[in-house]
Amino acid sequence: MFNTKPRNILILACSLFLFFGMFNAAIGPVLGELAEQTGSTLAAVGSVLTFLFLGSLTTQLVAGPLIDRYGKKPLLLISLLAVAVSLPAFTNAHSLPLMLSMVFFTGMGQGGLDLGANLAVSSAYPRNNTPMLNLLHFFFGLGAILGPAVVSLTLVKFGSGLFVHWVAAAIFLLLAIIVFALKETRLERETNRDDFQILKNSAKSVYLSPTLWLICAMILFFVGVEYGSGSWANNYMTLTTGISAENGALVTSAYFAAFTLGRLGGAALGRRFNRVSLLLIAMIGTLVGTTFLVLGRGAIGLSIIGFVLVGLFIGPIYPTSVGVMVTAFPNDQGKAVGLLTAMGSIGGLSMPWVAGVLLENVSPLAYTLFLLSEAALMLILLVTLGKLLRRGATI
């Protein structure tokens, strides 16, 4: 726990997530510029997104147990410095191998930022972390909306869209200085052989928990719907309705706007509903949205309604799931949330690709049925989780 007011931790984390979202969403719009900069094809330089996810996954797999033992401050500080240094190096690289190396380190820092900020907010608001986590992720969504807009503006003004990445790196450096100045209070104890056995037994109980794996599986399918919808909405609309690519892009924007509003709604509803109830509302709404996509193929209005409903209801699922994790595993939050975020990265590497293959190589129906099945599986897993948790404390 940091020795400062919870409000200050929330402001720090929300600032971090705002620029986290900005530089993340601003990578796609500058891929053409990066391809020209490295003398590579657009397809080749597009692999930076894969390396970004791989870097995040690496950190998320190893950092959880370290957080439980050493606290959140070292992870946040190292991650902020990693992104502050490697992000400018990545965007200024003039060879593809160097660029991919730097984006991998950027991803490692990004994975630490995601994990560390979620845990910092959860610790600052242990009794009502669900609305605060949704508010935190709202700022990520806000940054994701602003990032491409800033790229568009700087392309017109300066002929380059990389300005947003340099600004984000400078902000992360400033935030690293602030984190360095903060003190973190942790339970200190002398480490001996018995302590190592306790840590081993604790880790074993966490990783063998059905609750842990049910939530992680939910997040795997969540990412499949989230990125499967957002990444392919433009192509789906142009393919099934015949609208222009420009108007298809507006549907994508509407999806992400609804997604961001959904997280703001999660922050409000998190004060009125417990976590499982909020997840139930979100997943039923997501299932309704994907049903609209299945039934509304070829109809512009129904398809837009489907994407907007999916974005609106799916928004609160990830931050609320983090809240479930930290409540279910209060003494092993790093291990639990680390595995959850890692599962999200695995989903980001695989599920949107499967959705794209189905859309491009099979049929739009197969694509929409894939999204619908993922939404249904999330709901089934949640019902199973609810029955499991009913035996214990309300989460």
C-alpha positions in Angstrom: 0.0 0.0 0.0 1.4 3.4 -1.0 1.7 6.0 1.8 -0.6 8.6 0.2 -4.3 9.2 -0.1 -6.3 6.7 -2.2 -7.4 9.6 -4.4 -3.8 10.4 -5.3 -3.2 6.8 -6.3 -6.3 6.9 -8.4 -5.2 10.1 -10.2 -1.8 8.7 -10.8 -3.2 5.4 -12.2 -5.8 7.1 -14.3 -3.1 9.5 -15.8 -1.0 6.4 -16.6 -3.9 4.6 -18.2 -4.9 7.7 -20.3 -1.5 7.8 -22.0 -1.3 4.0 -22.0 -4.5 4.0 -24.1 -3.3 6.9 -26.3 0.0 5.3 -27.4 -1.6 1.9 -27.8 -4.4 3.1 -30.1 -1.9 5.3 -32.0 0.3 2.5 -33.2 -2.1 1.2 -35.8 -2.5 4.6 -37.6 1.3 5.1 -37.9 2.1 1.6 -39.3 2.5 3.1 -42.7 4.9 5.7 -41.5 6.9 3.1 -39.6 7.0 0.9 -42.7 8.4 3.8 -44.8 10.9 4.6 -42.0 12.3 1.0 -41.9 12.0 0.3 -45.7 9.6 -2.6 -44.9 6.3 -3.7 -46.2 3.2 -2.8 -44.2 2.5 -6.5 -43.6 6.0 -7.0 -42.1 5.9 -3.9 -39.9 2.4 -5.0 -38.7 4.2 -7.6 -36.6 5.0 -4.9 -34.1 1.5 -5.5 -32.6 2.4 -9.2 -32.1 5.7 -8.4 -30.4 3.9 -5.8 -28.2 1.5 -8.5 -27.0 4.4 -11.0 -26.5 6.3 -8.5 -24.4 3.2 -7.9 -22.2 2.7 -11.6 -21.9 6.3 -12.2 -20.7 6.0 -9.7 -17.9 2.5 -10.8 -16.8 3.6 -14.4 -16.5 6.6 -13.7 -14.2 5.6 -10.5 -12.4 2.7 -11.7 -10.3 4.6 -13.7 -7.7 7.3 -11.0 -7.5 4.6 -8.4 -6.7 3.3 -10.5 -3.8 6.8 -10.7 -2.4 8.3 -7.3 -3.2 5.3 -5.0 -3.6 3.9 -2.9 -6.5 6.4 0.0 -6.5 9.4 -1.8 -8.1 7.2 -3.2 -10.9 5.5 0.2 -11.6 8.9 2.0 -11.5 10.7 -0.4 -13.8 7.7 -0.6 -16.2 7.4 3.2 -16.5 11.1 3.5 -17.2 11.0 0.7 -19.7 8.2 2.3 -21.7 9.7 5.8 -21.3 13.0 4.6 -22.9 11.9 1.9 -25.4 8.9 3.7 -26.8 10.9 6.5 -28.4 13.6 4.0 -29.5 10.9 1.8 -31.1 9.3 4.7 -33.0 12.7 6.1 -34.1 14.2 2.8 -35.2 15.2 2.6 -38.9 15.6 -1.1 -39.2 12.9 -3.7 -38.6 14.8 -6.0 -36.3 15.7 -3.1 -34.0 12.2 -1.9 -34.1 10.8 -5.3 -33.1 13.3 -5.6 -30.3 12.3 -2.2 -28.9 8.6 -2.9 -29.3 9.1 -6.1 -27.3 10.6 -4.2 -24.4 7.8 -1.6 -24.8 5.4 -4.5 -24.4 7.2 -5.8 -21.3 6.8 -2.4 -19.7 3.2 -2.2 -20.9 2.4 -5.5 -19.2 3.8 -4.2 -16.0 1.8 -1.0 -16.2 -1.4 -2.9 -16.7 -0.8 -5.2 -13.8 0.7 -2.7 -11.4 -1.9 0.0 -11.9 -4.8 -2.4 -11.5 -3.4 -3.7 -8.2 -2.5 -0.2 -6.9 -6.1 0.9 -7.4 -7.5 -2.3 -5.9 -5.3 -1.9 -2.8 -6.2 1.8 -2.5 -10.0 1.0 -2.6 -10.3 -2.5 -1.1 -14.0 -2.3 -0.3 -15.3 -0.6 -3.5 -12.6 -1.4 -6.1 -15.1 -2.4 -8.8 -16.3 1.2 -9.6 -12.7 2.5 -9.3 -11.3 -0.2 -11.6 -14.0 0.6 -14.1 -13.1 4.3 -13.9 -9.4 3.4 -14.4 -10.2 1.5 -17.5 -12.5 4.3 -18.7 -9.4 6.5 -19.0 -7.7 3.8 -21.1 -10.7 3.9 -23.4 -10.6 7.7 -23.4 -6.9 7.6 -24.4 -7.7 5.1 -27.1 -10.2 7.6 -28.6 -7.8 10.5 -28.3 -4.7 8.8 -29.6 -5.7 8.3 -33.3 -7.2 11.8 -33.3 -3.9 13.3 -32.2 -2.1 11.2 -34.9 -4.4 12.7 -37.5 -3.8 16.2 -36.2 0.0 15.9 -36.1 0.1 14.3 -39.5 -1.6 17.5 -40.9 0.5 19.9 -38.8 3.9 18.2 -38.8 3.8 15.5 -41.4 4.4 12.8 -38.7 2.0 10.9 -36.5 4.6 9.8 -34.0 4.3 12.9 -31.8 1.8 11.2 -29.4 4.3 8.4 -28.7 7.0 10.9 -27.7 4.6 12.8 -25.5 3.5 9.6 -23.8 7.1 8.6 -23.2 7.8 11.9 -21.5 4.7 11.6 -19.3 5.7 8.0 -18.3 9.1 9.4 -17.3 7.4 12.1 -15.1 5.2 9.4 -13.6 8.2 7.3 -12.8 9.7 10.2 -10.8 6.4 10.5 -8.9 6.3 6.7 -8.2 10.0 6.8 -7.0 9.1 9.5 -4.5 6.2 7.5 -3.0 6.8 5.1 -0.1 5.2 1.7 -0.1 4.3 0.0 3.2 4.6 -3.8 3.1 4.6 -6.5 5.8 8.3 -7.1 6.5 9.4 -10.5 7.9 12.6 -12.5 8.2 12.8 -15.1 5.4 13.6 -18.6 6.4 13.0 -22.2 5.1 9.5 -22.3 6.6 8.6 -19.0 4.8 9.6 -20.5 1.4 7.4 -23.5 2.1 4.5 -21.2 3.0 5.0 -19.2 -0.3 5.2 -22.5 -2.2 2.0 -23.8 -0.7 0.3 -20.4 -1.2 1.2 -20.4 -4.9 0.0 -24.0 -5.3 -3.4 -23.2 -3.7 -3.9 -20.2 -6.1 -2.9 -21.9 -9.3 -5.0 -25.0 -8.5 -8.1 -22.9 -7.7 -11.1 -23.5 -9.9 -12.2 -19.9 -9.3 -8.9 -18.6 -10.8 -9.2 -20.7 -14.0 -12.9 -19.9 -14.5 -12.2 -16.2 -14.4 -9.1 -16.6 -16.6 -11.2 -18.5 -19.2 -13.8 -15.8 -19.1 -11.1 -13.2 -19.9 -9.8 -15.3 -22.8 -13.2 -15.2 -24.5 -13.8 -11.6 -23.4 -10.7 -10.5 -25.4 -11.9 -12.6 -28.3 -15.2 -10.7 -28.4 -13.6 -7.3 -27.6 -10.8 -7.4 -30.2 -12.7 -9.6 -32.6 -15.5 -7.0 -32.8 -13.3 -3.8 -32.7 -10.6 -5.1 -35.1 -12.9 -6.4 -37.8 -16.0 -4.2 -37.6 -14.8 -2.1 -40.5 -14.2 -5.1 -42.8 -17.4 -6.8 -41.7 -19.5 -3.8 -42.5 -18.0 -3.2 -45.9 -18.2 -6.9 -46.8 -21.8 -7.5 -45.6 -23.5 -4.1 -46.3 -21.5 -2.6 -49.1 -20.9 0.7 -47.2 -17.6 2.6 -47.9 -14.5 2.0 -45.8 -14.8 5.5 -44.5 -18.3 4.8 -43.1 -17.1 1.4 -41.8 -14.4 3.2 -39.8 -17.2 5.3 -38.2 -18.8 2.1 -37.0 -15.5 1.1 -35.4 -15.3 4.5 -33.7 -18.9 4.1 -32.5 -18.0 0.6 -31.1 -15.0 2.0 -29.1 -17.0 5.0 -27.9 -19.7 2.7 -26.6 -17.0 0.5 -25.1 -15.6 3.5 -23.2 -19.1 4.6 -22.0 -19.7 1.0 -20.9 -16.8 1.3 -18.5 -18.1 4.6 -17.2 -21.4 2.8 -16.6 -19.6 0.0 -14.8 -18.1 2.6 -12.5 -21.6 3.9 -11.7 -23.3 0.5 -11.4 -20.4 -1.0 -9.4 -21.7 0.9 -6.4 -25.2 -0.6 -6.7 -24.5 -4.2 -7.7 -22.0 -6.8 -6.5 -19.4 -7.9 -8.9 -21.0 -11.1 -10.1 -24.3 -9.3 -10.7 -22.5 -6.6 -12.7 -20.8 -9.3 -14.7 -24.1 -11.0 -15.4 -25.7 -7.8 -16.7 -22.6 -7.2 -18.9 -22.5 -10.7 -20.3 -26.2 -10.9 -21.1 -26.0 -7.6 -22.9 -23.0 -8.8 -24.8 -24.9 -11.9 -25.8 -27.8 -9.8 -27.0 -25.4 -7.6 -29.1 -23.7 -10.6 -30.8 -27.2 -12.0 -31.5 -28.0 -8.8 -33.3 -24.8 -9.3 -35.4 -25.8 -12.8 -36.3 -29.4 -12.0 -37.2 -28.7 -8.6 -38.8 -26.1 -9.6 -41.4 -26.4 -7.3 -44.4 -28.7 -4.8 -42.6 -26.8 -1.6 -41.8 -29.0 -0.5 -38.9 -29.1 -3.9 -37.1 -25.4 -4.4 -37.5 -24.5 -1.0 -36.1 -26.9 -1.7 -33.1 -25.1 -5.0 -32.6 -21.6 -3.5 -32.5 -22.7 -0.6 -30.2 -24.5 -3.1 -27.8 -21.4 -5.3 -27.7 -19.2 -2.3 -27.0 -21.5 -0.9 -24.3 -21.9 -4.1 -22.4 -18.6 -5.7 -22.8 -16.7 -2.7 -21.4 -17.1 -3.4 -17.6 -16.1 -7.1 -17.9 -12.3 -6.9 -17.6 -12.0 -4.4 -14.7 -14.8 -6.1 -12.8 -13.1 -9.4 -13.2 -9.9 -7.9 -11.8 -12.0 -6.9 -8.8 -13.3 -10.4 -8.4 -9.7 -11.7 -8.5 -8.3 -9.4 -5.8 -11.2 -10.1 -3.6 -11.0 -13.9 -4.1 -7.3 -14.0 -3.5 -6.5 -11.1 -1.1 -3.1 -12.5 -0.1 -2.0 -13.5 -3.6 -3.3 -10.7 -5.7 -0.2 -10.5 -7.9 -0.3 -14.1 -8.8 -4.0 -14.1 -9.5 -4.2 -10.8 -11.5 -0.9 -11.6 -13.2 -2.3 -14.8 -14.6 -5.6 -13.0 -15.6 -3.7 -10.3 -17.5 -1.5 -13.0 -19.1 -4.6 -14.8 -20.3 -5.8 -11.5 -21.8 -2.6 -11.2 -23.8 -2.9 -14.9 -25.0 -6.4 -14.1 -26.1 -5.2 -11.0 -27.9 -2.6 -13.0 -29.8 -5.0 -15.7 -30.9 -8.8 -15.0 -30.8 -8.9 -11.9 -33.1 -6.8 -13.8 -35.6 -9.3 -16.7 -35.6 -12.2 -14.2 -36.0 -10.4 -12.6 -39.0 -9.7 -15.9 -40.7 -13.4 -16.9 -40.3 -14.5 -13.5 -41.8 -12.1 -13.4 -44.7 -11.8 -17.1 -45.6 -15.1 -18.7 -44.5 -18.1 -16.4 -44.2 -19.5 -13.4 -42.3 -22.0 -15.9 -40.7 -19.1 -18.0 -39.3 -17.5 -14.8 -37.9 -20.7 -13.7 -36.1 -21.4 -17.2 -34.8 -17.8 -17.2 -33.4 -18.5 -14.0 -31.5 -21.8 -15.3 -30.3 -20.3 -18.6 -29.1 -17.6 -16.7 -27.2 -20.3 -14.5 -25.5 -22.3 -17.6 -24.6 -19.3 -19.4 -23.2 -18.5 -16.4 -21.0 -22.0 -16.5 -19.6 -21.8 -20.2 -18.9 -18.5 -19.8 -17.1 -19.9 -17.0 -15.0 -22.9 -19.1 -14.0 -20.5 -21.9 -13.0 -18.4 -19.3 -11.1 -21.5 -18.0 -9.3 -22.4 -21.5 -8.1 -18.9 -22.0 -6.8 -18.8 -18.6 -5.0 -22.2 -19.1 -3.5 -20.6 -21.4 -0.9 -18.3 -18.6 0.3 -18.4 -14.8 0.8 -20.3 -12.5 -1.6 -17.9 -11.1 -4.3 
